[in-house]
Amino acid sequence: MRLSRKIFLLSAVTCGVALAQMPAFARHAHDGGGDPADSRARQLLATMSLEDKMSLLFSVDGGGFNGSVAPPGGLGSAAYLRAPKGSGLPDLQISDAGLGVRNPAHIRKNGAAVSLPSGQSTASTWDMDMARQAGVMIGREAWQSGFNVLLGGGADLTRDPRGGRNFEYAGEDPLQTGRMVGSTIAGVQSQHVISTLKHYAMNDLETSRMTMSADIDPAAMRESDLLGFEIALETGHPGAVMCSYNRVNDLYACENPYLLTSTLKQDWHYPGFVMSDWGGTHSSARAALAGLDQESAGDHTDARPYFRALLAADVKAGRVPEARINDMAQRIVRSLFAVGLVDQPPQQKPLDVVTDTLVAQKDEEEGAVLLRNQGNILPLSPTARIAVIGGHADAGVISGGGSSQVEPIGGEAVKGPGKKEWPGDPVYFPSSPLRAMKAEAPNARITYDSGTNIASAVRAARAADVVVVYATQFTFEGMDAPSMHLDDNADALITAVAAANPRTVVVMETGDPVLMPWNNSVAGVLEAWFPGSGGGPAIARLLFGKVAPSGHLTMTFPQAESQLAHPDIAGVTADNVFEMQFHTDQELVYDEGSDVGYRWFDRNHLKPLYPFGYGLTYTTFSTDGLKVAERHGQVTATFNVHNTGTRPGVDVPQVYVGLPDGGARRLAGWQRISLAPGESREVSVQLDPRLLAHFDGKHDRWSVPSGTFRVWLASCATDDSQQATMHLHGRTMAP
């Protein structure tokens, strides 16, 4: 590992030297063969001065930090960039984030917006069309709020289920992450709003995120985290990529030529621009030559405003070629034209709150995952005596904290004790599951107990036919979870309630997988994630069967933290919430390589509590007839799916592959299919060829080995019930 890392660093430094002499900046190799957006950008930039071009490379704080004010012309947001006078370009109004339009520090008087459920919920739908609809909704709200850049598109893999920002991302698999996140990005940009793809790369933990070095073999990174970003780029075509805070193999991500130039711009032919994360720029010439194109809010969050006077001095001194400045500006302006924000600028108008909330509700209905349903306790009877306990279910649903936090329409449902440090108290959207349950089942006798007194909750449970316990786990940007347990006394509460009434259903509102010591004592478990603005009605409709659960996990739920590739996160305690992101002595070696999540469990023959891809519904399915064929390098799996139950439902059959030289199985494709009772259908799934290959770092290419491959048709990552084999001849593919 250490030797390969040194080789990587050497190649990165060599690349950085070459960039300074490279004439490719002037060749515009990213043109895409006459792309109209590129052509329009070149024509416009030909009329602009060097000073005007450089003004595009630096945005200022948009007034989103406590104590700051919006700059002249800015709406009040994460950042603002005033376009050069007379250029015809719009100012860039840059807003957080990936779950909805943020109103930081409540700077805008009417800044409330609709929030999607967490990224895991959208990803757990395994429905690319739903992900695109979600992106359309938040993109439209951004456009109607006056914004033309939305800082969403989180594609970092879940390497650790305690990650503080896992709720913003999609899960642990690169194919699933890339397709789902890319679909959301495509939806955002259909509304003439640039979406970012972030945080590039290896920002898989919040601990020491400003300085930590994520050390990993480059080939393993290409087969895991970077593959997720690559597929998201292909699917969504984001106008911008945001580089991350952390170091990757000792080099800061925002001045890492292997990431920004060799991989992103050369291997993947990315035509857009790279913006820094807020506080992620550390140099001028070094960052520009490595591939950073725009410094974000550098007047407020960076040590110095690097891409202003310092970069201008570097150009004047010849340390940065003027051709590089032209390339930086070209990439930025090209993205503005590509999504249509120059021709169709935002028009501020009231949001369609009802319609948009229904989109968020549908996303949650599709993404919630039914983990346990003993004795078919769900759906609930509409005439039962139901005790609802805990989780502030009388008031609303919890959301994740940090820069993705959306200001709730209607105000916060729960007022906290007034914490001042980042990110503040948990925010609950005023979408009460209790009220929604009562509306869904008016003939049921539904009572509520806060759960703060276990004895009181036990009494309520004993008096009911069935119990629904709501349990939360607040996770947020800036800190990883100190443990995998639910918040407060939830484990003890659930254990006591289930002992009093085993007909207990647990609804979990969490940002991560959690440990469930009470799992075998309860009858039902519904993972609702962070449910978003439409969460209350969505959960009620799922519980009473108005819609059937169709979500499938995108993250492995372990039985214990000892099963993880990294059982401990160095330095994290419950008392150092804010400080841990700034520690300078952290170095994390990802010696598991590309075997992330379920691949790690498969490689080490570990049995999880709930595996990746798992999810129940209110009907039953079977599959048969698996056949695998290869034609002209494309491998296709064909099989039959049958709804063998009495209700309509959605199945998500998944196809995994095992390479001839061994190693963990990999998800290579899936299909989401809706069937009526008794209906059958033949399904074909094309397998992504990169999942049949290893990345050859020495020759910078993908290599499919010769030999016999195993193929599993499965309901989840641990399902071995249906297998086939195929023989492939070795071949190589471009990187």
C-alpha positions in Angstrom: 0.0 0.0 0.0 2.7 2.5 0.9 4.7 1.6 -2.2 1.8 2.1 -4.5 1.0 5.3 -2.8 4.4 6.7 -3.4 4.1 5.7 -7.1 0.8 7.5 -7.2 2.2 10.7 -5.7 5.1 10.6 -8.1 2.8 10.4 -11.1 0.6 13.2 -9.7 3.6 15.5 -9.2 4.8 14.6 -12.7 1.4 15.4 -14.1 1.4 18.7 -12.3 4.7 19.7 -13.9 3.5 18.6 -17.3 0.4 20.7 -17.0 2.4 23.9 -16.6 4.0 23.2 -20.0 1.0 21.6 -21.7 -0.4 23.3 -24.8 -3.7 21.4 -24.5 -5.3 24.4 -22.7 -5.4 26.2 -26.0 -6.7 23.2 -27.9 -10.0 22.9 -26.1 -9.9 19.1 -26.3 -13.2 19.1 -24.4 -15.1 20.6 -27.3 -17.1 17.5 -27.9 -16.7 17.9 -31.7 -18.6 21.1 -32.3 -20.8 21.2 -29.2 -23.1 24.3 -29.6 -22.5 25.3 -26.0 -18.7 25.2 -26.5 -19.0 27.2 -29.7 -21.1 29.9 -28.1 -18.7 30.1 -25.2 -15.7 30.5 -27.4 -17.4 33.2 -29.5 -18.3 35.1 -26.3 -14.9 34.7 -24.6 -13.1 35.9 -27.8 -14.7 39.4 -27.1 -13.7 39.5 -23.4 -10.6 40.8 -21.8 -8.3 38.7 -19.6 -9.5 40.6 -16.6 -13.1 39.8 -17.4 -12.3 36.1 -17.9 -10.6 36.0 -14.5 -13.6 37.5 -12.8 -15.5 34.3 -13.6 -13.0 32.3 -11.5 -14.0 33.6 -8.1 -17.3 33.8 -6.2 -17.9 35.6 -3.0 -19.9 34.7 0.1 -23.6 35.1 -0.7 -24.5 36.1 2.8 -25.1 32.6 4.0 -22.8 32.7 7.0 -23.9 33.9 10.4 -23.1 37.6 10.7 -22.5 38.1 7.0 -24.7 40.0 4.6 -25.7 39.4 1.0 -23.5 41.3 -1.5 -25.0 43.9 -3.8 -27.0 41.9 -6.4 -27.0 38.7 -4.4 -30.1 37.0 -3.2 -28.7 35.7 0.0 -27.2 32.3 -0.4 -24.0 30.2 -0.4 -22.2 32.3 -2.9 -22.6 35.0 -5.6 -20.6 35.8 -8.7 -21.2 39.0 -10.6 -20.9 38.5 -14.3 -18.6 40.8 -16.3 -20.3 44.0 -17.3 -21.5 43.9 -20.9 -20.9 40.2 -21.3 -24.6 39.3 -21.5 -24.0 36.5 -19.0 -26.2 36.3 -15.9 -24.8 36.7 -12.4 -24.4 33.3 -10.7 -26.7 32.9 -7.7 -25.4 29.8 -6.0 -27.6 27.9 -3.5 -27.2 24.9 -1.3 -28.1 22.0 -1.7 -29.1 18.5 -2.8 -32.4 18.0 -0.9 -33.9 21.4 -1.6 -33.3 25.2 -1.8 -31.5 26.3 1.4 -32.0 29.6 3.2 -28.8 29.9 5.3 -29.0 31.9 8.4 -32.6 32.7 7.4 -31.2 35.5 5.3 -34.1 35.6 2.9 -37.5 36.7 4.2 -39.4 34.1 2.2 -36.8 31.4 2.0 -38.7 28.4 3.1 -38.9 25.5 0.5 -40.0 22.0 0.0 -37.5 19.3 1.0 -37.0 15.9 -0.6 -36.4 13.0 1.7 -32.8 12.1 2.3 -30.6 11.0 -0.6 -30.7 7.4 0.7 -34.5 7.4 0.3 -34.3 8.5 -3.3 -31.6 6.0 -4.0 -33.5 3.3 -2.2 -36.3 3.6 -4.8 -33.9 2.1 -7.3 -36.1 4.1 -9.7 -34.1 6.4 -12.0 -37.3 8.1 -13.2 -38.3 8.9 -9.6 -34.8 10.3 -9.0 -35.2 12.5 -12.1 -38.6 13.7 -10.9 -37.0 14.6 -7.5 -34.3 16.6 -9.3 -36.9 18.4 -11.5 -38.8 19.5 -8.4 -35.8 21.0 -6.5 -34.4 22.5 -9.7 -37.7 24.1 -10.5 -37.9 25.6 -6.9 -34.4 26.9 -7.3 -35.3 28.6 -10.6 -38.4 30.0 -9.1 -36.4 31.3 -6.2 -34.0 33.1 -8.5 -31.1 30.7 -8.3 -29.2 29.2 -11.3 -26.6 27.0 -9.6 -27.6 24.3 -7.1 -25.0 22.6 -5.0 -26.4 19.1 -5.0 -25.4 15.8 -6.5 -23.6 14.0 -3.6 -22.0 10.8 -4.9 -19.5 9.8 -2.2 -19.8 6.1 -1.3 -20.9 4.9 2.1 -17.5 3.4 3.2 -18.6 3.8 6.9 -22.2 3.6 8.1 -21.5 6.2 10.7 -20.7 8.9 8.1 -22.3 12.3 9.1 -23.3 13.1 5.5 -24.3 9.7 4.3 -27.9 10.9 4.4 -27.0 13.3 1.5 -25.6 10.5 -0.6 -26.9 7.4 -2.2 -25.2 4.4 -0.7 -22.3 2.0 -0.9 -22.3 0.8 -4.6 -20.8 2.7 -7.4 -23.2 1.6 -10.2 -26.3 2.3 -8.1 -24.9 5.6 -6.8 -23.9 6.8 -10.2 -27.2 6.1 -11.9 -29.4 7.4 -9.1 -27.4 10.6 -8.4 -26.9 11.2 -12.1 -30.6 11.0 -12.7 -31.3 13.6 -10.0 -28.7 15.9 -11.6 -30.3 15.5 -15.0 -33.7 16.5 -13.4 -32.2 19.6 -11.8 -30.5 20.7 -15.0 -33.7 20.2 -17.1 -34.9 23.3 -15.2 -32.0 25.5 -16.6 -30.1 25.3 -13.3 -26.5 24.0 -13.1 -26.1 21.1 -10.7 -22.8 20.2 -9.1 -21.5 16.7 -8.6 -19.8 16.5 -5.2 -17.7 15.9 -3.1 -14.9 14.8 -5.5 -13.4 12.6 -4.1 -13.2 10.2 -1.2 -15.0 12.6 1.2 -16.5 9.5 2.8 -16.2 10.7 6.4 -16.6 14.0 8.2 -13.9 13.3 10.9 -10.9 15.6 10.1 -12.6 16.3 6.7 -10.6 19.5 6.2 -7.3 17.8 6.3 -7.6 14.0 6.5 -5.7 12.0 3.9 -7.8 9.2 2.4 -5.1 6.8 1.2 -6.1 4.2 -1.3 -4.6 2.4 -4.3 -5.6 4.4 -7.4 -6.8 1.3 -9.3 -9.1 0.4 -6.3 -10.4 3.9 -6.2 -11.2 3.8 -9.9 -13.2 0.6 -9.3 -15.2 2.0 -6.4 -15.6 5.7 -5.5 -14.4 7.2 -8.8 -16.6 4.7 -10.7 -19.6 6.1 -8.9 -18.6 9.7 -10.0 -17.9 8.5 -13.6 -21.3 6.9 -14.0 -23.0 10.0 -12.4 -21.2 12.2 -15.0 -22.4 10.0 -17.9 -26.0 9.9 -16.6 -26.5 13.5 -15.5 -23.9 15.6 -17.3 -23.5 18.1 -14.5 -22.3 21.6 -15.3 -19.9 21.6 -12.4 -17.9 19.2 -10.2 -17.2 20.3 -6.6 -13.8 19.1 -5.3 -13.7 18.0 -1.7 -12.0 19.3 1.5 -9.9 16.2 2.3 -6.6 15.0 0.9 -6.4 12.0 -1.4 -3.1 10.2 -1.1 -1.6 13.3 0.6 -2.7 15.8 -2.0 -5.6 18.1 -1.3 -8.5 17.1 -3.6 -8.8 20.7 -4.9 -5.2 20.7 -6.1 -4.9 17.0 -7.1 -4.0 16.7 -10.8 -4.7 13.0 -10.8 -8.3 13.6 -9.8 -9.0 16.9 -11.6 -7.1 16.6 -14.8 -5.8 13.1 -15.5 -9.0 11.3 -14.5 -11.9 13.8 -14.7 -10.9 16.0 -17.7 -8.7 13.6 -19.8 -9.9 10.1 -19.1 -13.6 11.0 -18.7 -13.5 13.9 -21.2 -15.5 16.1 -18.8 -16.3 19.5 -20.5 -17.6 21.4 -17.4 -15.8 23.2 -14.6 -14.4 22.3 -11.2 -15.4 24.5 -8.3 -13.9 24.2 -4.8 -15.8 23.4 -1.7 -16.2 26.3 0.7 -12.8 26.6 2.3 -11.3 24.0 0.1 -8.8 26.1 -1.9 -5.2 26.2 -0.6 -3.2 27.8 -3.4 -3.4 29.8 -6.6 -1.0 28.5 -9.2 -0.8 24.9 -7.9 -4.6 24.6 -7.7 -5.1 26.2 -11.2 -2.5 23.9 -12.8 -4.0 20.9 -11.1 -7.4 21.5 -12.6 -9.4 23.8 -10.3 -11.4 26.2 -12.3 -13.3 28.3 -9.8 -12.8 29.3 -6.1 -16.0 29.3 -4.1 -16.7 32.1 -1.6 -13.0 32.7 -1.3 -13.4 36.1 0.4 -14.9 34.4 3.4 -14.0 30.7 3.7 -10.4 30.4 2.4 -7.2 31.5 4.1 -6.7 34.0 1.2 -8.6 34.9 -1.9 -6.3 32.8 -4.1 -8.0 33.2 -7.5 -8.0 37.0 -7.4 -4.8 39.0 -7.1 -2.6 36.0 -6.4 -3.7 34.2 -9.5 -3.4 37.4 -11.6 0.2 37.7 -10.3 0.9 34.1 -11.2 -0.4 34.7 -14.8 1.7 37.9 -15.1 4.8 36.1 -13.9 4.2 33.2 -16.3 3.6 30.6 -13.5 0.2 30.0 -14.9 -0.2 30.2 -18.7 -2.9 32.5 -20.1 -4.1 29.5 -22.0 -5.1 27.9 -18.7 -7.2 30.9 -17.8 -8.9 30.7 -21.1 -9.6 27.0 -20.5 -11.0 27.8 -17.0 -13.3 30.5 -18.3 -14.4 28.4 -21.3 -15.5 25.5 -19.1 -17.5 27.8 -16.9 -19.3 29.7 -19.7 -19.8 26.5 -21.6 -21.8 25.1 -18.7 -24.0 28.2 -18.5 -25.0 27.8 -22.2 -25.3 24.0 -21.9 -28.1 24.0 -19.4 -29.8 27.0 -20.9 -29.5 29.4 -18.0 -28.3 32.2 -20.3 -31.3 32.0 -22.5 -33.8 31.1 -19.8 -32.8 33.0 -16.7 -34.7 32.3 -13.4 -38.0 34.0 -12.9 -38.9 34.5 -9.2 -42.4 33.5 -8.4 -44.3 31.7 -5.7 -43.6 28.0 -5.3 -46.2 25.4 -6.1 -46.0 24.0 -2.6 -48.8 21.4 -2.9 -47.5 19.9 -6.1 -43.9 19.9 -4.9 -44.7 18.3 -1.6 -46.5 15.5 -3.4 -43.3 14.8 -5.3 -41.4 14.6 -2.0 -44.1 12.4 -0.6 -44.0 10.0 -3.6 -40.2 9.8 -3.2 -40.5 8.8 0.4 -43.3 6.3 -0.4 -41.0 4.6 -2.9 -37.8 4.9 -0.9 -38.9 3.7 2.6 -37.7 0.1 3.1 -39.8 -2.6 4.9 -37.2 -4.6 6.8 -39.4 -6.9 8.9 -43.1 -7.9 8.8 -43.7 -10.9 11.1 -47.2 -12.3 10.9 -48.1 -9.7 8.3 -48.6 -7.1 11.0 -48.5 -4.6 8.2 -50.6 -3.2 6.7 -52.3 -2.0 9.9 -56.0 -2.6 10.4 -57.9 0.7 9.9 -60.1 -0.1 13.0 -57.4 -1.1 15.4 -56.4 0.4 18.7 -53.0 1.8 17.9 -50.6 3.3 20.4 -48.1 5.7 18.7 -45.0 6.3 20.7 -42.0 8.6 20.5 -40.0 10.4 17.8 -42.0 13.6 18.0 -44.5 11.9 15.7 -47.2 14.2 16.9 -45.3 17.2 15.5 -43.3 16.2 12.4 -40.4 14.3 10.9 -36.7 14.8 11.6 -34.2 16.0 8.9 -30.4 15.9 8.6 -28.3 18.8 9.6 -25.8 21.1 7.8 -25.6 22.8 4.5 -28.4 20.6 3.0 -30.9 21.8 5.7 -34.0 23.2 4.1 -36.1 25.8 6.0 -39.5 24.2 6.6 -42.6 25.7 5.1 -44.8 26.4 8.0 -41.9 26.7 10.4 -40.0 24.2 12.6 -42.3 21.6 14.2 -40.1 21.1 17.3 -38.3 23.9 19.1 -34.9 22.8 20.6 -33.0 24.1 23.5 -31.2 26.7 21.4 -27.8 25.2 20.6 -25.5 27.7 19.1 -22.7 25.5 17.6 -22.9 24.0 14.1 -25.3 22.7 12.9 -27.8 23.6 15.7 -30.7 21.6 16.9 -32.4 19.0 14.8 -35.1 20.4 12.5 -38.4 18.7 12.2 -40.6 19.3 9.2 -44.2 20.0 10.2 -45.5 16.8 8.5 -46.9 14.8 11.5 -47.1 11.0 11.1 -49.6 11.0 13.9 -52.0 13.4 12.3 -51.6 11.6 8.9 -52.3 8.2 10.5 -55.5 9.6 12.1 -56.6 11.1 8.7 -55.8 7.8 6.9 -57.7 5.7 9.4 -60.5 7.8 11.0 -62.1 4.7 12.5 -59.0 3.6 14.3 -58.4 4.5 18.0 -55.0 6.1 17.9 -53.3 7.5 21.0 -49.9 9.2 21.4 -47.3 8.9 24.1 -44.0 10.9 23.8 -41.9 8.0 24.9 -39.8 10.2 27.3 -41.2 8.1 30.2 -40.7 4.4 29.5 -43.2 3.4 32.2 -45.9 5.5 30.6 -45.1 4.2 27.1 -45.4 0.6 28.4 -48.8 1.3 29.8 -49.9 2.7 26.5 -48.5 -0.3 24.7 -50.4 -2.8 26.9 -53.7 -1.0 26.2 -53.3 -1.2 22.4 -53.8 -3.9 19.7 -50.7 -2.7 18.0 -47.9 -0.3 18.8 -46.0 2.0 16.4 -42.8 3.4 17.9 -41.1 6.2 16.0 -37.3 6.3 16.6 -34.8 8.9 15.3 -31.1 9.3 14.7 -29.9 12.8 14.1 -26.8 12.9 11.8 -25.3 16.0 10.3 -22.5 17.6 8.3 -19.3 18.1 10.3 -19.3 15.1 12.5 -19.6 11.3 12.1 -21.9 9.4 14.5 -20.0 8.3 17.6 -22.0 5.0 17.5 -24.5 3.2 15.4 -27.3 3.3 18.0 -30.5 5.3 17.8 -30.7 8.6 19.6 -31.4 9.0 23.4 -33.2 6.1 25.1 -34.7 4.7 21.9 -33.2 1.2 22.2 -34.4 0.8 25.8 -37.8 2.3 24.9 -38.3 -0.2 22.0 -37.2 -3.1 24.1 -39.6 -2.3 27.0 -42.5 -1.6 24.7 -42.0 -4.8 22.7 -41.9 -6.8 25.9 -45.2 -5.3 26.9 -46.8 -5.8 23.4 -44.9 -7.9 20.9 -47.2 -6.5 18.2 -44.8 -3.6 17.9 -43.8 -1.9 14.6 -40.7 0.4 14.7 -40.5 3.3 12.2 -36.9 4.5 12.0 -36.1 8.0 10.8 -32.3 7.7 10.5 -29.4 9.1 8.5 -27.4 5.9 8.6 -27.8 2.2 9.2 -28.3 1.5 12.9 -27.8 -1.4 15.3 -31.1 -3.0 16.2 -30.6 -5.1 19.4 -34.4 -5.4 19.7 -34.9 -6.6 16.1 -36.1 -10.1 16.9 -38.5 -8.8 19.6 -40.6 -6.6 17.4 -43.1 -7.6 14.6 -42.3 -4.9 12.1 -39.6 -2.5 11.1 -39.9 0.3 8.5 -36.8 2.3 7.6 -38.1 5.7 6.7 -34.8 7.5 6.5 -35.2 11.3 6.8 -38.6 11.5 5.3 -38.7 15.1 3.9 -41.6 17.6 3.6 -44.1 14.9 2.7 -43.0 12.4 5.2 -46.0 12.2 7.5 -48.6 11.3 4.9 -46.1 9.0 3.1 -45.5 7.0 6.3 -49.2 6.7 7.1 -50.0 5.5 3.6 -47.3 2.9 3.9 -48.4 1.7 7.3 -52.1 1.3 6.3 -51.3 -0.2 2.9 -52.6 2.6 0.7 -49.3 2.2 -1.1 -47.0 -0.9 -0.7 -43.4 -0.5 0.3 -41.0 -0.9 -2.6 -37.7 0.4 -1.3 -34.6 -1.7 -1.2 -31.5 -1.0 0.9 -28.5 0.8 -0.7 -26.4 0.2 2.5 -25.6 -2.9 4.5 -27.0 -3.0 8.1 -24.3 -4.8 10.1 -25.0 -6.9 13.2 -22.2 -5.1 15.0 -19.6 -2.4 14.4 -16.9 -5.1 14.7 -18.0 -6.4 11.2 -17.0 -3.1 9.6 -13.8 -2.7 7.5 -12.9 0.1 10.1 -14.6 -0.7 13.4 -13.3 2.6 15.0 -13.3 6.1 13.7 -10.2 7.6 15.2 -10.8 10.4 17.7 -14.6 10.6 17.5 -16.5 11.1 20.8 -19.8 12.6 21.7 -18.0 15.6 23.2 -16.0 16.9 20.3 -18.7 17.5 17.7 -17.3 20.5 15.9 -13.6 20.1 16.4 -13.1 16.7 14.8 -13.4 18.0 11.3 -10.3 20.2 11.7 -7.8 17.8 13.3 -4.6 17.6 11.3 -3.2 14.3 12.3 -5.6 11.9 10.7 -4.7 9.5 7.9 -7.0 6.7 6.9 -5.8 3.9 4.8 -8.6 2.2 2.9 -7.0 -1.2 2.8 -10.3 -2.7 1.8 -9.7 -1.1 -1.6 -12.7 -1.4 -3.8 -14.6 -3.9 -1.6 -17.0 -1.3 -0.1 -20.0 -2.3 1.9 -21.6 -5.6 0.8 -18.4 -6.4 -1.1 -16.5 -6.3 2.1 -19.1 -8.6 3.8 -18.9 -11.0 0.9 -15.1 -11.1 0.8 -14.9 -11.8 4.5 -17.9 -14.2 4.6 -19.8 -12.0 7.1 -23.5 -12.2 7.7 -25.1 -8.8 8.0 -28.3 -8.0 9.9 -29.9 -6.7 6.7 -28.0 -6.9 3.4 -27.6 -4.4 0.6 -30.5 -4.7 -1.9 -32.9 -6.1 0.7 -36.5 -5.0 1.0 -40.0 -6.5 1.6 -43.4 -5.5 0.3 -47.0 -6.6 0.7 -47.0 -9.2 -2.0 -44.5 -12.0 -3.0 -42.4 -12.5 -6.1 -40.5 -15.2 -7.7 -37.9 -15.3 -10.6 -36.7 -18.0 -12.9 -35.3 -18.8 -16.3 -32.0 -16.9 -15.9 -29.9 -16.8 -19.1 -26.8 -14.8 -19.8 -25.6 -14.0 -23.3 -22.7 -11.9 -24.7 -22.9 -10.1 -28.1 -20.4 -7.6 -29.4 -19.0 -7.1 -25.9 -22.4 -6.4 -24.3 -23.5 -8.9 -21.7 -27.3 -9.3 -21.1 -29.1 -11.2 -18.4 -32.6 -12.4 -19.2 -35.1 -13.9 -16.8 -38.8 -14.0 -15.8 -40.4 -12.2 -12.9 -43.7 -13.4 -11.4 -46.0 -11.7 -8.8 -47.1 -14.7 -6.8 -49.1 -12.8 -4.3 -52.6 -11.2 -4.1 -51.6 -7.5 -4.3 -49.9 -5.4 -7.0 -46.4 -4.6 -6.2 -42.9 -3.6 -7.2 -39.9 -6.0 -7.4 -36.3 -5.0 -7.9 -34.4 -8.1 -9.2 -30.6 -7.5 -9.1 -27.8 -9.1 -11.1 -24.4 -9.6 -9.4 -21.3 -10.9 -11.0 -18.1 -12.7 -9.8 -14.9 -12.4 -11.8 -12.9 -15.5 -12.9 -10.0 -14.6 -10.5 -12.3 -14.5 -7.5 -13.0 -11.6 -5.3 -16.2 -10.2 -4.0 -19.4 -10.1 -6.1 -20.4 -6.9 -7.7 -23.8 -5.4 -8.6 -23.7 -5.2 -12.4 -27.4 -4.2 -13.2 -31.0 -4.2 -12.0 -34.5 -3.7 -13.1 -37.4 -2.1 -11.2 -40.7 -3.8 -12.3 -44.3 -3.3 -11.3 -46.6 -6.3 -11.6 -50.3 -7.0 -11.0 -51.3 -10.1 -8.9 -50.5 -13.2 -11.0 -48.7 -11.2 -13.7 -45.4 -12.4 -15.2 -42.9 -10.6 -17.4 -39.7 -11.4 -19.1 -36.9 -8.9 -18.2 -33.6 -8.1 -19.8 -30.8 -6.4 -17.9 -27.7 -5.1 -19.6 -24.6 -5.4 -17.4 -22.2 -2.5 -17.2 -18.9 -3.8 -18.7 -16.8 -2.0 -16.1 -18.2 -4.3 -13.4 -16.8 -7.2 -15.4 -13.4 -5.7 -15.4 -10.4 -4.6 -13.3 -8.9 -1.2 -13.6 -5.3 -1.5 -14.9 -3.6 1.5 -13.3 -0.3 0.8 -15.1 -1.8 1.2 -18.5 -4.7 3.5 -17.5 -7.5 1.3 -18.9 -10.2 -1.3 -18.0 -9.3 -4.9 -18.5 -11.9 -7.7 -18.7 -10.2 -11.0 -17.8 -10.6 -14.2 -19.8 -12.4 -17.0 -18.1 -15.7 -18.1 -16.5 -17.8 -15.5 -14.7 -20.5 -16.3 -12.2 -23.8 -14.5 -12.4 -26.4 -14.3 -9.6 -30.0 -13.3 -10.1 -30.8 -12.1 -6.6 -33.3 -10.2 -4.4 -30.3 -8.8 -2.4 -26.5 -9.1 -2.2 -26.6 -12.3 -0.1 -29.1 -14.2 -2.2 -27.4 -17.3 -3.8 -30.6 -19.0 -5.0 -30.2 -18.5 -8.8 -26.9 -18.7 -10.6 -25.5 -19.0 -14.1 -22.0 -18.9 -15.7 -20.6 -17.4 -18.8 -17.3 -17.4 -20.5 -15.7 -14.2 -21.8 -12.6 -13.6 -23.8 -10.3 -11.0 -22.4 -10.4 -7.4 -23.7 -9.5 -3.9 -22.7 -11.6 -0.7 -22.7 -10.7 3.0 -22.6 -10.6 4.5 -19.1 
